């Protein structure tokens, strides 16, 4: 029945490389999230909403910088036909990530010396901010390693890496929470998971011998930087805009309300968005690899796009139904009565997360068909909608729930519009 619903083309067939590769990544992501869900009910009893709010605010800043750590050159690792060209793009991406991390470090020193007394911040955040360049560099490396492994179709390694990341993060956070080290437990746990993830992927790449068998040409770095100049020129800005749609909610919540509200929102996203986006990332990575191959072969990708949309919808639908029907009760039961408000937020935001999950799974289509500039302008519309909805909730109604309700309604409409637009740009294009 499920296979019939998805349609012909054997999406669930054993002969479908797309579904096989997707399931490999989804399996690893699912196990990683299972670890998170098993540990989360204990963590919410060891850390307060304010603790989680402060940590989420910091990590959102890390995530924003991590998106541009390589100026998006790591995306191009998948594109070249020859491995030697991809190796040079890997080298270019790592060099860029290191340079930008050093620039960020120098800017933080400048702030500490000249601006910290004039623009003070939370003492905990002040202690953490010098870890920011380290986090950004590690996450930049992680993105580079992941794209190299996707190029080589090493999906099992990626799945295992995500399990190691989640296990290291959650177990370290749990242990430090039991030792009552406070918000540092969240920080050290996240750092441990990221470090283990990068080391594991790097070790597997080195051990395979695939990378260092190819020729590194130092003179080619600038050539590839110019060839893929569209990535830092427009795709980086687009990524920032998309990240602002996600992290911007955290910043606005911190401005209009409190760290506790940020904590409630963070848990709702941890339960609602994180598992979907991990699976969505797996679907997106396989889709992008297969679509890029079709581009190189001048083949049609319309059928692949439709399969991806249907698969994403089937994966996300149960989560939407559960949260709409019993979100607040479920959160209170699993995480404790103090966290019931997070379930209310999750119920309000569930429709948006559903449609945005589908959008995210095919979000690389404009890059593949050369429509990144158009997507950049469309992303601006999304940002304006997001900021407007939350400002109305914060300034006019002074109610976070009203802000989230407006956000969910209008951003759902935005996500549906983007999906339909991607459908139109892919249909007539021979990839």
Buried (B, 14 or more C-beta within 10 A) or exposed (E): EEEEEBEEBBBBEEEBEBBEBBBBBBBBBBBBBEBBBEBBEBBBEBBBBBBBBBBBBBBBBBBBBBBBBBBBBBBBBBBBEEBEBBBBBBBBBBBBBBEBBEEBBEEBEEBEEEEBEEEEEEEBBEEBBEBBBBBBBBBBBBBBBBBBBBBBBBBBBBBBBBBBBBBBBBBBBBBBBEEEBBBBBBBBBBBBBBBBBBBBBBEBBEEBEBBEEBEEBEEBBEEBBEBBEBBBBBBBBBBBBBBBBBBBBBBBBBEBBBBBBBBBBBBBBBBBBBBBBBBBBBBBBBBBBBBBBBBEEEEBBBBBBBBBBBBBBBBBEEBBEBBBEEBBEBBBBBBEEBBBBBBBBBBBBBBBBBBBBBBBBBBBBBBBBEBBBBBBEBBBEBBEBBBEBBBBBBEEEEEBBBBBBBBBBBBBBBBBBBBEBBBEBBEEBEB
